[in-house]
């Protein structure tokens, strides 16, 4: 196989960073701030030059473009009626921050406090709040106790109002769900408009705000695209190099690390790379013909993802995104965007949020709902309906269903087995059914119902709890919030892979820094928490003292 070839070239740097997604871009940029430090950043995909990456509305076009994404496919699962689900993951400079929905959502304080309670010192919410503030440049309201003003990632409010959005929020208030002026502030529950990493009509990815400026400024980041890492090289138990295949010519190259190898490949690829490098379950590695370097059974386990469904309704008495993005109307929106005015071209796929309860007896918000005056064929993001529409997506904050990522071959061009086990846990089933019922109540409020012609998906034929759950199993799928396969925890915890310093247990000079280290799912889109992990991880590598925890109101 290609990766058995001897390296055509060998080069040496202080650090090798595998992956340039949200985490890898931040880590490489921060390391380059130290005088004289050299960094090699390996990205499996191409440069991020495609215009659809940077135009927010281009999300729909780029999400399923195989040149810029991994189109991973899950193993069939009985819990979703035997279906396989496609999971797009970013594969370009900026990684998934170049293809995601651009939503900035931290989660709840208890999410991170639970990480610390698992034995991860320094990972509670008060400890991490300085890092949340560090990455963001909040443009808009918010209490500066919680919000950052000087970071790399601009965080903006929606500048494209729509009457159906206001009706949705008014209806939520009518159901007793309060408006929340800043869900990234003191408290998350409530409803309002989503905050985004969009500024002046453009997506602001981690690649464009961290990595590329740092590369230009320092001159000490060697960014290699089309570089598919397939093996970490060890001397004993010390990581000393990374081998990769240049996808353009299928030639093998080796990059040596004087100090550390830092794996930032994301929840699927980080686990797979460790496994192909001999780190993982000994029985799994032997079955696929990989020599065991370190038997670490938790690698690839604890996989979690948010499982979502979208309700769709046909709209009336208003013009929705479905019509605005066709024909002469679209030309007008493009002109508005080009001249710097508010436009549908510059918005995120979801505009409104509702963080609330699946059941009145639940303590705290256990659901996220997202709303948009746009509808998709059978709820499938990417294909707008031909008629005026609106949609409301629902998922449970903290899924209990757990799956895995396991390499199937030593060939890096063979995708791993991905089994999320969506909806296998009864708690997840109850929460999602409750969330779907809440979404229906929201669509039926007096404030919003004057814009609702009828529910088209799932429609009137789905009413009982059993029917709702069956529908969710048939159409539920990823929200691209993959975590957990290199779980952080003490070495005594057999379910963990890395320490609270993000070092791989039992090995030297090797860390994992990305969403795969999350011990459990935050009550949020995972982008913000991933950037926090990268900011804190960079300090750990550099030996910088952690900022003082924020003193929060009782």
LUMMARBA-546352 format. One record per residue (C-alpha): z, y, x. Coordinates in nm, 2 decimals, decimal comma. Layout:
// LUMMARBA-546352
REC        Z        Y        X
REC        Z        Y        X
...
***
This chain:
// LUMMARBA-546352
REC        Z        Y        X
REC     0,00     0,00     0,00
REC    -0,05     0,36     0,10
REC     0,31     0,43     0,17
REC     0,33     0,14     0,42
REC     0,10     0,34     0,66
REC     0,25     0,49     0,97
REC     0,29     0,87     0,93
REC    -0,01     1,07     1,04
REC     0,22     1,36     1,13
REC     0,58     1,43     1,20
REC     0,76     1,76     1,19
REC     1,12     1,87     1,21
REC     1,33     2,12     1,02
REC     1,70     2,19     0,96
REC     1,68     2,09     0,60
REC     1,43     1,90     0,39
REC     1,44     1,98     0,02
REC     1,26     1,73    -0,21
REC     1,14     1,91    -0,52
REC     1,09     2,27    -0,61
REC     1,21     2,29    -0,97
REC     1,49     2,51    -1,08
REC     1,73     2,34    -0,84
REC     1,50     2,30    -0,54
REC     1,37     2,65    -0,55
REC     1,72     2,79    -0,55
REC     1,85     2,56    -0,28
REC     1,55     2,63    -0,04
REC     1,58     3,00    -0,10
REC     1,95     3,02    -0,04
REC     1,94     2,81     0,27
REC     1,67     3,04     0,41
REC     1,91     3,33     0,39
REC     2,10     3,20     0,69
REC     1,96     3,33     1,02
REC     1,73     3,10     1,21
REC     1,75     2,81     0,95
REC     1,43     2,63     0,88
REC     1,35     2,45     0,55
REC     1,07     2,22     0,44
REC     1,03     2,21     0,07
REC     0,82     1,92    -0,07
REC     0,65     1,96    -0,41
REC     0,46     1,67    -0,56
REC     0,24     1,89    -0,77
REC     0,00     2,18    -0,70
REC     0,08     2,55    -0,66
REC     0,17     2,74    -0,98
REC    -0,15     2,94    -1,00
REC    -0,26     2,84    -1,35
REC    -0,24     3,14    -1,58
REC    -0,10     2,94    -1,86
REC     0,21     2,88    -1,65
REC     0,30     3,24    -1,65
REC     0,19     3,34    -2,00
REC     0,48     3,24    -2,24
REC     0,24     3,12    -2,51
REC     0,07     2,90    -2,26
REC     0,36     2,67    -2,29
REC     0,17     2,47    -2,55
REC    -0,13     2,43    -2,32
REC     0,05     2,35    -2,00
REC     0,31     2,11    -2,14
REC     0,06     1,82    -2,16
REC    -0,16     1,91    -1,87
REC    -0,13     1,61    -1,63
REC    -0,23     1,83    -1,33
REC     0,10     2,02    -1,37
REC     0,33     1,76    -1,53
REC     0,46     1,41    -1,50
REC     0,37     1,25    -1,84
REC     0,65     0,99    -1,82
REC     0,66     0,74    -2,11
REC     0,98     0,57    -2,22
REC     1,02     0,20    -2,27
REC     0,99     0,10    -2,64
REC     1,33     0,10    -2,81
REC     1,44    -0,05    -3,14
REC     1,65     0,25    -3,21
REC     1,34     0,46    -3,26
REC     1,14     0,20    -3,45
REC     1,00     0,04    -3,13
REC     0,82     0,35    -3,02
REC     0,76     0,49    -2,67
REC     0,82     0,86    -2,63
REC     0,62     1,08    -2,39
REC     0,85     1,30    -2,17
REC     0,67     1,58    -1,99
REC     0,84     1,69    -1,66
REC     0,72     1,98    -1,45
REC     0,51     1,90    -1,14
REC     0,42     2,23    -0,98
REC     0,60     2,50    -0,79
REC     0,90     2,59    -1,01
REC     0,90     2,23    -1,16
REC     1,01     2,23    -1,52
REC     1,11     2,60    -1,50
REC     0,73     2,65    -1,49
REC     0,66     2,45    -1,81
REC     0,98     2,47    -2,02
REC     1,07     2,67    -2,33
REC     1,22     2,95    -2,12
REC     1,55     2,95    -2,31
REC     1,87     3,06    -2,14
REC     2,17     2,88    -2,29
REC     2,48     2,80    -2,09
REC     2,67     2,57    -2,33
REC     3,04     2,57    -2,42
REC     3,33     2,61    -2,18
REC     3,47     2,26    -2,27
REC     3,14     2,11    -2,14
REC     3,22     2,21    -1,79
REC     3,60     2,17    -1,82
REC     3,53     1,80    -1,90
REC     3,34     1,77    -1,57
REC     3,64     1,90    -1,38
REC     3,87     1,66    -1,58
REC     3,66     1,37    -1,45
REC     3,79     1,45    -1,10
REC     3,53     1,70    -0,99
REC     3,73     1,98    -0,84
REC     3,58     2,33    -0,87
REC     3,35     2,24    -1,16
REC     3,55     2,39    -1,46
REC     3,40     2,67    -1,66
REC     3,61     2,94    -1,49
REC     3,50     2,81    -1,15
REC     3,13     2,81    -1,26
REC     3,12     3,14    -1,44
REC     3,06     3,34    -1,12
REC     2,75     3,12    -1,06
REC     2,62     3,17    -1,41
REC     2,65     3,54    -1,34
REC     2,50     3,51    -1,00
REC     2,16     3,37    -1,11
REC     2,10     3,60    -1,41
REC     1,98     3,96    -1,44
REC     2,09     4,02    -1,80
REC     1,87     4,29    -1,95
REC     2,04     4,37    -2,28
REC     2,39     4,36    -2,43
REC     2,68     4,15    -2,33
REC     3,03     4,17    -2,18
REC     3,01     4,19    -1,80
REC     3,31     3,96    -1,78
REC     3,06     3,69    -1,87
REC     2,72     3,83    -1,79
REC     2,54     3,89    -1,46
REC     2,33     4,20    -1,40
REC     2,19     4,16    -1,05
REC     2,06     3,80    -1,03
REC     1,71     3,66    -0,98
REC     1,64     3,54    -1,33
REC     1,58     3,81    -1,59
REC     1,74     3,72    -1,92
REC     1,59     3,92    -2,21
REC     1,62     3,94    -2,59
REC     1,33     3,88    -2,83
REC     1,11     4,19    -2,86
REC     0,88     4,05    -3,14
REC     1,06     4,07    -3,47
REC     0,94     3,87    -3,78
REC     1,06     3,89    -4,14
REC     1,10     3,51    -4,17
REC     1,33     3,50    -3,87
REC     1,55     3,77    -4,03
REC     1,55     3,57    -4,35
REC     1,66     3,26    -4,17
REC     1,95     3,44    -4,01
REC     2,05     3,61    -4,33
REC     2,05     3,27    -4,50
REC     2,27     3,12    -4,23
REC     2,52     3,40    -4,28
REC     2,51     3,33    -4,65
REC     2,62     2,97    -4,57
REC     2,91     3,10    -4,37
REC     2,75     3,08    -4,02
REC     2,82     3,42    -3,85
REC     2,58     3,61    -3,64
REC     2,68     3,59    -3,28
REC     2,58     3,89    -3,07
REC     2,59     3,69    -2,74
REC     2,61     3,31    -2,75
REC     2,62     3,32    -2,37
REC     2,93     3,53    -2,38
REC     3,28     3,44    -2,50
REC     3,18     3,20    -2,77
REC     2,88     2,99    -2,86
REC     2,90     2,91    -3,23
REC     2,70     3,11    -3,48
REC     2,34     3,22    -3,52
REC     2,10     3,48    -3,38
REC     1,80     3,52    -3,15
REC     1,75     3,31    -2,84
REC     1,77     3,47    -2,50
REC     1,48     3,39    -2,26
REC     1,36     3,40    -1,90
REC     1,07     3,62    -2,00
REC     1,03     3,98    -1,87
REC     0,75     4,22    -1,93
REC     0,55     3,95    -2,11
REC     0,56     3,69    -1,84
REC     0,75     3,37    -1,77
REC     0,99     3,41    -1,48
REC     1,03     3,07    -1,32
REC     1,27     2,97    -1,05
REC     0,97     2,93    -0,82
REC     0,85     3,28    -0,88
REC     1,19     3,45    -0,87
REC     1,36     3,25    -0,59
REC     1,14     3,03    -0,38
REC     0,82     3,23    -0,32
REC     1,00     3,56    -0,25
REC     1,23     3,38    -0,01
REC     0,94     3,21     0,16
REC     0,77     3,55     0,21
REC     1,08     3,73     0,32
REC     1,22     3,47     0,57
REC     0,90     3,31     0,70
REC     1,11     3,00     0,75
REC     1,03     2,79     0,44
REC     0,74     2,55     0,49
REC     0,63     2,48     0,13
REC     0,41     2,17     0,10
REC     0,24     2,10    -0,23
REC     0,07     1,78    -0,34
REC     0,35     1,61    -0,14
REC     0,49     1,30    -0,33
REC     0,81     1,19    -0,15
REC     0,85     0,81    -0,16
REC     1,12     0,73     0,10
REC     1,43     0,87     0,26
REC     1,45     0,74     0,62
REC     1,79     0,63     0,75
REC     1,95     0,57     1,09
REC     2,23     0,34     0,98
REC     2,38     0,53     0,69
REC     2,26     0,87     0,80
REC     1,96     1,03     0,63
REC     1,73     1,17     0,89
REC     1,39     1,22     0,74
REC     1,17     1,20     0,43
REC     0,83     1,04     0,41
REC     0,57     1,16     0,16
REC     0,21     1,09     0,05
REC    -0,03     1,38     0,05
REC    -0,19     1,32    -0,29
REC    -0,52     1,48    -0,19
REC    -0,60     1,23     0,08
REC    -0,34     0,96     0,03
REC    -0,22     1,02     0,39
REC     0,15     0,96     0,49
REC     0,36     1,22     0,66
REC     0,72     1,24     0,78
REC     0,95     1,54     0,78
REC     1,27     1,50     0,98
REC     1,60     1,68     0,90
REC     1,83     1,80     1,17
REC     2,11     1,87     0,92
REC     2,05     1,73     0,57
REC     1,81     1,59     0,32
REC     1,86     1,74    -0,02
REC     1,71     1,56    -0,32
REC     1,62     1,80    -0,61
REC     1,35     1,59    -0,78
REC     1,51     1,59    -1,13
REC     1,67     1,33    -1,34
REC     1,39     1,08    -1,32
REC     1,25     1,13    -0,98
REC     1,57     1,17    -0,79
REC     1,70     0,84    -0,92
REC     1,37     0,67    -0,84
REC     1,35     0,82    -0,49
REC     1,70     0,69    -0,41
REC     1,61     0,35    -0,54
REC     1,29     0,33    -0,34
REC     1,49     0,44    -0,04
REC     1,73     0,14    -0,07
REC     2,01     0,32    -0,26
REC     2,10     0,17    -0,59
REC     2,18    -0,16    -0,76
REC     2,14    -0,43    -0,50
REC     1,99    -0,67    -0,76
REC     1,74    -0,42    -0,89
REC     1,63    -0,33    -0,53
REC     1,59    -0,69    -0,43
REC     1,39    -0,76    -0,75
REC     1,13    -0,50    -0,66
REC     1,12    -0,58    -0,29
REC     1,32    -0,29    -0,15
REC     1,56    -0,35     0,14
REC     1,91    -0,25     0,04
REC     2,06     0,04     0,25
REC     2,35     0,10     0,02
REC     2,45    -0,09    -0,29
REC     2,53     0,19    -0,54
REC     2,49     0,05    -0,89
REC     2,53     0,38    -1,08
REC     2,20     0,52    -0,94
REC     1,96     0,55    -1,24
REC     2,23     0,48    -1,50
REC     2,41     0,72    -1,74
REC     2,07     0,87    -1,84
REC     2,10     1,10    -2,14
REC     1,87     1,33    -2,33
REC     1,88     1,53    -2,65
REC     1,69     1,36    -2,93
REC     1,54     1,60    -3,17
REC     1,34     1,61    -3,49
REC     1,17     1,92    -3,65
REC     1,15     1,99    -4,02
REC     0,83     2,16    -4,13
REC     0,77     2,38    -4,43
REC     0,46     2,55    -4,57
REC     0,52     2,93    -4,58
REC     0,42     3,19    -4,84
REC     0,45     3,56    -4,88
REC     0,42     3,62    -4,50
REC     0,19     3,58    -4,21
REC     0,31     3,32    -3,95
REC     0,23     3,23    -3,59
REC    -0,01     2,97    -3,72
REC    -0,25     3,24    -3,85
REC    -0,17     3,50    -3,59
REC    -0,29     3,28    -3,31
REC    -0,64     3,23    -3,45
REC    -0,96     3,43    -3,46
REC    -0,95     3,81    -3,47
REC    -0,58     3,82    -3,51
REC    -0,53     3,64    -3,18
REC    -0,76     3,89    -3,01
REC    -0,54     4,17    -3,14
REC    -0,22     3,99    -3,01
REC    -0,39     3,94    -2,67
REC    -0,47     4,31    -2,66
REC    -0,11     4,40    -2,74
REC     0,01     4,17    -2,47
REC    -0,23     4,32    -2,21
REC    -0,11     4,67    -2,29
REC     0,26     4,58    -2,26
REC     0,34     4,59    -2,63
REC     0,54     4,32    -2,82
REC     0,31     4,03    -2,89
REC     0,32     3,66    -3,00
REC     0,17     3,59    -2,66
REC     0,50     3,68    -2,49
REC     0,75     3,48    -2,69
REC     0,92     3,15    -2,64
REC     0,83     2,85    -2,86
REC     1,16     2,89    -3,06
REC     1,29     3,23    -3,16
REC     1,62     3,18    -3,35
REC     1,92     2,95    -3,30
REC     2,20     2,82    -3,50
REC     2,50     2,64    -3,32
REC     2,71     2,48    -3,59
REC     2,87     2,17    -3,73
REC     2,71     1,85    -3,86
REC     3,01     1,81    -4,08
REC     3,28     2,06    -4,19
REC     3,55     1,83    -4,05
REC     3,40     1,84    -3,70
REC     3,59     2,05    -3,44
REC     3,36     2,31    -3,29
REC     2,98     2,32    -3,30
REC     2,82     1,99    -3,23
REC     2,46     2,08    -3,33
REC     2,18     2,30    -3,20
REC     1,91     2,41    -3,44
REC     1,61     2,62    -3,34
REC     1,38     2,80    -3,57
REC     1,04     2,96    -3,55
REC     0,78     3,11    -3,80
REC     0,54     2,85    -3,68
REC     0,48     2,48    -3,77
REC     0,35     2,18    -3,59
REC     0,16     1,88    -3,72
REC     0,43     1,62    -3,80
REC     0,68     1,82    -3,60
REC     0,49     1,75    -3,27
REC     0,51     2,06    -3,05
REC     0,16     2,14    -2,92
REC    -0,05     2,12    -3,24
REC    -0,01     2,41    -3,48
REC    -0,07     2,33    -3,85
REC    -0,38     2,47    -4,02
REC    -0,17     2,64    -4,29
REC     0,11     2,91    -4,28
REC     0,43     2,74    -4,17
REC     0,78     2,74    -4,03
REC     0,98     2,48    -3,85
REC     1,35     2,40    -3,78
REC     1,44     2,17    -3,49
REC     1,77     1,98    -3,48
REC     1,96     1,79    -3,22
REC     2,31     1,69    -3,14
REC     2,49     1,87    -2,85
REC     2,66     1,58    -2,68
REC     2,48     1,25    -2,72
REC     2,67     0,93    -2,67
REC     2,36     0,72    -2,65
REC     2,31     0,62    -2,28
REC     2,01     0,48    -2,11
REC     1,87     0,43    -1,76
REC     1,59     0,51    -1,51
REC     1,49     0,21    -1,29
REC     1,21     0,18    -1,04
REC     0,96    -0,10    -1,13
REC     0,76    -0,11    -0,81
REC     0,77     0,00    -0,45
REC     0,45     0,19    -0,52
REC     0,54     0,56    -0,58
REC     0,24     0,59    -0,80
REC     0,39     0,34    -1,06
REC     0,62     0,52    -1,30
REC     0,97     0,39    -1,34
REC     1,12     0,23    -1,65
REC     1,28     0,50    -1,86
REC     1,50     0,39    -2,15
REC     1,69     0,67    -2,32
REC     1,83     0,45    -2,60
REC     1,79     0,74    -2,84
REC     2,01     0,71    -3,15
REC     2,17     0,38    -3,04
REC     2,52     0,52    -3,09
REC     2,66     0,56    -3,44
REC     2,80     0,91    -3,36
REC     2,46     1,03    -3,27
REC     2,31     0,89    -3,59
REC     2,57     1,06    -3,81
REC     2,54     1,40    -3,63
REC     2,16     1,41    -3,65
REC     2,16     1,31    -4,02
REC     2,42     1,59    -4,08
REC     2,20     1,83    -3,88
REC     1,89     1,75    -4,08
REC     2,09     1,82    -4,40
REC     2,20     2,15    -4,26
REC     1,85     2,25    -4,17
REC     1,74     2,17    -4,53
REC     2,02     2,39    -4,67
REC     1,91     2,67    -4,44
REC     1,55     2,64    -4,57
REC     1,68     2,64    -4,92
REC     1,89     2,96    -4,90
REC     1,80     3,24    -5,14
REC     1,72     3,46    -4,84
REC     1,47     3,22    -4,68
REC     1,34     3,03    -4,98
REC     1,12     3,32    -5,10
REC     0,91     3,25    -4,79
REC     0,91     2,87    -4,84
REC     0,63     2,72    -5,04
REC     0,75     2,36    -4,99
REC     0,89     2,12    -4,73
REC     0,59     1,93    -4,59
REC     0,77     1,72    -4,33
REC     0,95     1,49    -4,40
REC     0,90     1,60    -4,76
REC     1,06     1,50    -5,09
REC     1,02     1,13    -5,03
REC     1,30     1,13    -4,78
REC     1,64     1,20    -4,94
REC     1,92     0,95    -4,88
REC     2,11     0,92    -4,55
REC     1,93     0,59    -4,48
REC     1,59     0,75    -4,55
REC     1,67     1,05    -4,33
REC     1,79     0,83    -4,04
REC     1,48     0,61    -4,07
REC     1,26     0,92    -4,06
REC     1,45     1,05    -3,75
REC     1,40     0,72    -3,58
REC     1,03     0,73    -3,65
REC     0,97     1,09    -3,53
REC     1,27     1,18    -3,31
REC     1,20     1,25    -2,94
REC     1,28     1,44    -2,63
REC     1,38     1,80    -2,60
REC     1,32     1,76    -2,22
REC     1,69     1,78    -2,14
REC     1,73     1,49    -1,90
REC     2,05     1,44    -1,72
REC     2,30     1,20    -1,56
REC     2,12     0,95    -1,34
REC     2,30     1,05    -1,02
REC     2,63     1,13    -1,19
REC     2,90     1,34    -1,01
REC     3,24     1,19    -0,98
REC     3,50     1,05    -0,74
REC     3,41     0,76    -0,52
REC     3,66     0,55    -0,71
REC     3,45     0,60    -1,02
REC     3,19     0,32    -1,02
REC     2,98     0,52    -1,26
REC     2,93     0,80    -1,01
REC     2,67     0,85    -0,74
REC     2,76     1,18    -0,58
REC     3,09     1,35    -0,49
REC     3,20     1,69    -0,62
REC     3,03     1,83    -0,30
REC     2,71     1,66    -0,43
REC     2,71     1,42    -0,13
REC     2,58     1,07    -0,21
REC     2,88     0,83    -0,19
REC     2,89     0,61     0,13
REC     2,60     0,79     0,31
REC     2,57     1,09     0,55
REC     2,36     1,40     0,54
REC     2,23     1,33     0,19
REC     2,29     1,53    -0,12
REC     2,15     1,53    -0,47
REC     2,13     1,88    -0,64
REC     1,98     1,89    -0,98
REC     2,04     1,79    -1,35
REC     2,08     1,43    -1,25
REC     2,43     1,50    -1,12
REC     2,57     1,62    -1,46
REC     2,85     1,39    -1,56
REC     2,78     1,46    -1,93
REC     2,55     1,66    -2,14
REC     2,62     2,03    -2,19
REC     2,60     2,17    -2,54
REC     2,28     2,35    -2,44
REC     1,93     2,35    -2,30
REC     1,99     2,22    -1,94
REC     1,80     2,49    -1,75
REC     2,10     2,73    -1,70
REC     2,34     2,46    -1,59
REC     2,09     2,32    -1,35
REC     2,06     2,66    -1,18
REC     2,44     2,68    -1,16
REC     2,45     2,34    -0,99
REC     2,19     2,47    -0,74
REC     2,38     2,80    -0,67
REC     2,71     2,62    -0,62
REC     2,54     2,34    -0,42
REC     2,38     2,59    -0,19
REC     2,73     2,73    -0,11
REC     2,86     2,38    -0,05
REC     2,58     2,31     0,20
REC     2,62     2,64     0,38
REC     3,00     2,62     0,40
REC     3,04     2,93     0,20
REC     3,37     2,98     0,02
REC     3,34     2,95    -0,36
REC     3,39     3,27    -0,55
REC     3,73     3,31    -0,72
REC     3,74     3,16    -1,07
REC     3,71     3,42    -1,34
REC     4,03     3,49    -1,53
REC     3,94     3,44    -1,90
REC     4,12     3,57    -2,21
REC     4,36     3,31    -2,36
***
